[in-house]
Amino acid sequence: MTRGGGVSDDASEKTDSVLTKSDLRGAWWRWCLAVEVPVSFDRMQALAFGFSMNKVMRKLYKDDPDELQAAMTRHTSMFNTNCDWGSIIHGIVISLEEQRSKGAEEITPDMIESIKIGLMGPLAGIGDSVDQGIVATIPLAIFVPMALEGSVAAAFIPGIIYVVWSMLWSWFLFRKGYSMGRSAVTDILHSGTIKKVIDVATIVGIFMVGCLSASYVKLACVATVGGVEIQSILDSMLPKLLPFAVTMGMYLYIKKRGPHYLRIIVVTMIAAVLLTGLGII
């Protein structure tokens, strides 16, 4: 039996699959709707996970009430991971539960629980870094300046991009998890595709940091020497040199001394007042 069946074209090729594409889409959609709603300190996203699994488990174990109860108990235990990337765990779990419901004795409840627990952390680390550090920030860096210039549409585009990414990527991973079973994460990570995406996005992100520094850090020298404006000399050397110097200075301070953000803010404010009072900036 092919691992867990497929989801799109694979689903039509699976003649022995208990679950349909509609069942899988329903489980995925319930996860998307509920993931951040019933979060609690003791079990985090467990109730959302159980909610997404509910109808699938009822279909798989409809003739075995005891197994259904055990399945729902293990799927409402502590669970916490990235909302989008973690959806691959749902696909893997459903694949394993389907095989277990058909009598695959090698697939035990402990195995299913171990896979869930083992994947939560790595997927959370990768997912949070990519989603919050790249997908959420790069569109903001691009469209916020447009919004500040008066574009109403630009104010909504970053949110739309994030939602579209979230839905498409989570559904893709959900399908991959189901079709590939417990080998899904290993196969995807070993393929090198994610690393390539992260590397490209990181390069783009570095460019965007430079753009943000030039756009948002406002600093100019108003002093003159012999009637010549110092700022014009600096611009002839390198436009936006002072904003770049301030940004790099803060970066080097954080790298050497640590993220003492309050100290940086206070020192920046004091320096700005003093230099403005002296007629330098």
Disulfide bonds with the S-S distance in Angstrom:
none
